Amino acid sequence: MNMPQKEYFKVIENTYIEENKTFDTVQINHRNGNLSFYSNLKHFFDKICELDERYNYGLDLYIELLYRLIIFGLDLYTEIKNNLDYYQMLCNSFKEACLDLYVQLAKATINGKDDEDLLFNLIENNSDKFFVILKNKYGKKINISEFTKNNNKNKININKLYVIYQELKPIINSEILVADIGVYLSEYIFEEMRKNNFSDKISRLDSYFVFKDIKSCDYYKKRWKKHNNSIVKIIPKNVDNYFEGDIKHIDDIENHITVYEYQDIANKYWQGKFTNDPIIETFFQGTFEMKRL
């Protein structure tokens, strides 16, 4: 299959560019691990979208709730790190009955356990304290805009916020705590829209995306703060399939929109509709070569 242009452009992180070598998009996606990482987060996104279909608060409420809990857990974790001598003493004194959470976590830290697991345990075991702090600060209800920093003027009962957390809690793991949830949530919603309504189109997650010109690369570098990254030429070789879409549909999304509004944007993207000032991305499956500018 021939693509509309013989040459495209790509923003890459590598400073070393392998010229005159044929790359395969399948191998690159497997090496980057995007699909496996996405699949590990899918159940979490399923739940977030289900909750927003039910409550209609806007997707960033659930993401911000998670981030607030992470910050709360980090504060507790810092407390442990700053007092390791004290917790080491407790561990030595109570080896037979280390029931206190902080003692257990201090032991884990001393033994070199991953920080992500420690943070996850802190959040899981101290979430009730987090909601008590919220109630003490805001009372029974909290303004959503105060909690999420968007313009939603509605209030939410903190008890309901706690109920939402209890629904999320069984599926939260340490991998979710360190993921860029907002970015992967976009890909999730666009991928679900494709699978359910545009199955003839290739998946963004299983393709290699490029731009038609350097101007679009410059936009991408500025939008995603990749100022130090390089721009290279991409020469498609044997292409199995490709799709052209307007990346502005994704970049202009506000996190506080509801799942239904998000799905409407994804629908326009897969229909091939363009915004007033489009930035066209082309993603394809097949082989290609990379060259310096």
Residue pairs with C-beta under 8 A, 6 or more apart in sequence:
1 239
1 240
1 241
1 242
1 286
2 239
3 236
3 239
3 242
3 282
3 284
4 244
4 282
5 212
6 235
6 236
7 233
7 234
7 235
8 210
8 211
8 212
8 233
8 234
8 235
8 236
8 282
9 210
9 211
9 212
9 213
9 214
9 216
9 217
9 231
9 232
9 233
9 234
10 209
10 210
10 211
10 217
10 231
10 232
10 233
10 234
10 290
11 211
11 217
11 220
11 221
11 226
11 229
11 230
11 231
12 229
12 230
12 231
12 232
13 226
13 229
13 230
14 230
15 230
17 230
17 232
17 290
17 291
17 292
18 290
19 289
19 290
19 291
19 292
20 289
21 289
21 290
22 237
22 287
22 288
22 289
23 287
23 288
23 289
23 290
24 286
24 287
25 206
25 207
25 208
25 284
25 285
25 286
25 287
25 288
26 206
26 285
28 208
29 35
29 205
29 206
29 207
29 208
34 205
35 205
35 206
37 175
37 179
37 184
38 184
38 187
38 188
38 191
38 205
40 175
41 175
41 176
41 179
41 181
41 184
41 188
42 188
43 171
44 168
44 171
44 172
44 176
45 184
45 185
45 188
45 189
47 167
47 168
47 171
48 59
48 62
48 63
48 168
48 185
48 259
49 59
49 188
49 189
49 259
51 62
51 164
51 167
51 168
52 58
52 59
52 61
52 62
52 258
52 259
53 259
53 260
55 160
55 164
56 258
56 260
57 144
57 152
57 154
57 156
57 258
58 144
58 148
58 150
58 152
58 255
58 256
58 257
58 258
59 185
59 255
59 256
59 257
59 258
59 259
59 262
60 148
60 150
60 182
60 255
60 256
61 144
61 147
61 148
61 152
61 156
61 164
61 256
62 164
62 168
63 181
63 182
63 185
63 255
64 147
64 148
64 149
65 147
65 161
65 164
65 165
65 168
66 168
66 172
66 176
66 177
66 181
67 181
68 130
68 147
69 123
69 127
69 130
69 165
70 119
70 123
70 177
72 123
72 126
72 129
72 130
72 133
73 119
73 120
73 122
73 123
73 126
73 177
74 119
76 122
76 126
77 105
77 115
77 118
77 119
77 122
80 87
80 102
80 105
80 106
80 109
80 118
81 109
84 106
84 109
84 110
87 102
87 103
87 105
87 106
87 107
88 106
88 110
90 98
90 100
90 102
90 103
90 106
91 98
91 103
91 106
91 107
91 110
94 100
94 103
98 104
98 107
101 121
101 122
101 125
101 126
105 118
105 121
105 122
108 117
108 118
108 121
109 118
114 174
116 174
116 175
116 177
116 178
117 174
119 174
119 177
120 172
120 173
120 174
120 177
123 172
123 177
124 169
124 172
127 165
127 169
131 158
131 161
131 162
131 165
134 142
134 158
134 161
135 158
138 146
138 158
139 158
140 157
140 158
140 159
141 155
141 156
141 157
141 158
142 155
142 156
142 158
142 161
143 153
143 154
143 155
144 150
144 152
144 153
144 154
144 155
144 156
145 151
145 152
145 153
147 156
148 255
148 256
150 254
150 255
150 256
151 256
152 256
182 255
186 250
186 253
187 204
187 205
189 259
189 262
189 263
189 266
190 204
190 250
190 266
190 269
190 270
191 203
191 204
191 205
192 266
193 263
193 266
193 267
193 269
193 270
194 201
194 203
194 204
194 266
194 270
195 203
197 267
197 270
198 270
198 271
201 243
201 270
202 241
202 242
202 243
202 283
202 284
202 285
204 283
206 285
207 242
207 243
207 283
207 284
207 285
208 234
208 283
208 284
208 285
208 288
209 281
209 282
209 283
210 234
210 281
210 282
210 283
210 284
211 217
211 220
211 279
211 280
211 281
211 282
212 280
212 282
214 231
214 293
216 279
216 280
216 281
217 231
218 231
219 279
220 226
220 247
220 279
221 227
221 229
221 231
223 251
231 293
232 290
232 291
232 292
232 293
233 290
233 291
233 292
233 293
234 288
234 289
234 290
235 288
235 289
235 290
235 291
236 284
236 286
236 287
236 288
237 286
237 287
237 288
237 289
238 286
238 287
239 284
239 285
239 286
239 287
240 284
240 285
240 286
241 284
241 285
241 286
242 282
242 283
242 284
242 285
243 282
243 283
243 284
244 272
244 280
244 281
244 282
245 269
245 270
245 272
245 280
245 281
245 283
246 269
246 273
246 274
246 275
246 278
246 279
246 280
246 281
247 279
247 280
247 281
248 275
248 277
248 278
248 279
249 265
249 266
249 268
249 269
249 275
250 265
250 269
251 279
252 275
253 262
253 265
274 280
